[in-house]
Amino acid sequence: MHITGIIGSPRPKRNTAVLVGQVLAGAAERGAHTASYTISQMQIAPCNGCEACKHTAQCVIKDDMHTLYAALNQSQGLVLGTPIYFDHVSAQTKTFLDRLYAYLGPQLEHYYPRGVAAVLAVCYGDGDPALYEEVVAWLRERLSFYYGIHTLAVVKLHDADARPAARRPEALAQAFAAGQQLVDYLSQTPHGG
Ligand SMILES: Cc1cc2nc3c(=O)[nH]c(=O)nc-3n(C[C@H](O)[C@H](O)[C@H](O)COP(=O)(O)O)c2cc1C
């Protein structure tokens, strides 16, 4: 079983990366093959809106997104981590999401692998743990609507600047458990179901 982690923070060792890493560690502990990718360390251009993918189901932009398409095509699990920037996902995360448009056919039928389950990790600086549920709901709902991705767990970290993830054992444990849960769920769910 393959699980792909996507880190949408430009800070490769901070909260989002730590939480995605913990989720993947939990998945690996259950026997999954894991890999993670930091968008900002790759050459990934924004979608140019050419719509060529609607005819070919392939993105014409020749960049590192094709590394991610290849990884996603063989992954049953997705771990998507984003910081909150200006009350929404980061630009890096949005760029990644826009480029998933290549999986979407003209009638909204999709070519994304079937039966994929996800864990979301969302980090932000504000001290209110109740914030940004609408961002989480948007991500969860859109991933499901467009690509049939079932979000199994969400790891949300508030106050992430003052109290970083790496020093919060409860957050690390929650992320690790989410990774284990992801593999357990996928093991019981026929891929493609
Ligand atoms: C450009 C920018 C915009 C931000 N906007 C928000 C925001 O709207 N709400 C918030 O709570 N934190 C905001 N933050 C704080 C980040 O969400 C916080 O630093 C988070 O930990 C970043 O994730 P990282 O540590 O994985 O890089 C912002 C930070 C930056 C750099």
The ligand as an SDF file (V2000), in Angstrom:
LIG
                    3D

 31 33  0  0  0  0  0  0  0  0999 V2000
    1.3490   34.9000    4.6120 C   0  0  0  0  0  0  0  0  0  0  0  0
    0.8610   34.3180    5.8890 C   0  0  0  0  0  0  0  0  0  0  0  0
   -0.4980   34.3830    6.1580 C   0  0  0  0  0  0  0  0  0  0  0  0
   -0.9920   33.8370    7.3510 C   0  0  0  0  0  0  0  0  0  0  0  0
   -2.3410   33.9030    7.5790 N   0  0  0  0  0  0  0  0  0  0  0  0
   -2.8400   33.3620    8.7220 C   0  0  0  0  0  0  0  0  0  0  0  0
   -4.2390   33.4110    8.9820 C   0  0  0  0  0  0  0  0  0  0  0  0
   -5.0440   33.9150    8.2080 O   0  0  0  0  0  0  0  0  0  0  0  0
   -4.6820   32.8490   10.1360 N   0  0  0  0  0  0  0  0  0  0  0  0
   -3.8310   32.2720   11.0440 C   0  0  0  0  0  0  0  0  0  0  0  0
   -4.2820   31.8060   12.0880 O   0  0  0  0  0  0  0  0  0  0  0  0
   -2.4900   32.1820   10.7950 N   0  0  0  0  0  0  0  0  0  0  0  0
   -1.9860   32.6980    9.6660 C   0  0  0  0  0  0  0  0  0  0  0  0
   -0.6430   32.6300    9.4020 N   0  0  0  0  0  0  0  0  0  0  0  0
    0.2170   31.8530   10.3220 C   0  0  0  0  0  0  0  0  0  0  0  0
    0.4830   30.4310    9.7840 C   0  0  0  0  0  0  0  0  0  0  0  0
   -0.7300   29.7660    9.5260 O   0  0  0  0  0  0  0  0  0  0  0  0
    1.3000   29.6430   10.7900 C   0  0  0  0  0  0  0  0  0  0  0  0
    2.5890   30.2420   10.9110 O   0  0  0  0  0  0  0  0  0  0  0  0
    1.4570   28.1740   10.4460 C   0  0  0  0  0  0  0  0  0  0  0  0
    2.1170   27.5380   11.4940 O   0  0  0  0  0  0  0  0  0  0  0  0
    2.2690   27.9820    9.1840 C   0  0  0  0  0  0  0  0  0  0  0  0
    2.4920   26.6010    8.9730 O   0  0  0  0  0  0  0  0  0  0  0  0
    3.9830   25.9960    8.9880 P   0  0  0  0  0  0  0  0  0  0  0  0
    4.4830   26.2130   10.3900 O   0  0  0  0  0  0  0  0  0  0  0  0
    3.8290   24.5820    8.6320 O   0  0  0  0  0  0  0  0  0  0  0  0
    4.7770   26.7670    7.9870 O   0  0  0  0  0  0  0  0  0  0  0  0
   -0.1270   33.2010    8.2590 C   0  0  0  0  0  0  0  0  0  0  0  0
    1.2500   33.1420    7.9690 C   0  0  0  0  0  0  0  0  0  0  0  0
    1.7350   33.7010    6.8040 C   0  0  0  0  0  0  0  0  0  0  0  0
    3.2080   33.6150    6.5100 C   0  0  0  0  0  0  0  0  0  0  0  0
  1  2  1  0
  2  3  1  0
  2 30  2  0
  3  4  2  0
  4  5  1  0
  4 28  1  0
  5  6  2  0
  6  7  1  0
  6 13  1  0
  7  8  2  0
  7  9  1  0
  9 10  1  0
 10 11  2  0
 10 12  1  0
 12 13  2  0
 13 14  1  0
 14 15  1  0
 14 28  1  0
 15 16  1  0
 16 17  1  0
 16 18  1  0
 18 19  1  0
 18 20  1  0
 20 21  1  0
 20 22  1  0
 22 23  1  0
 23 24  1  0
 24 25  2  0
 24 26  1  0
 24 27  1  0
 28 29  2  0
 29 30  1  0
 30 31  1  0
M  END
$$$$
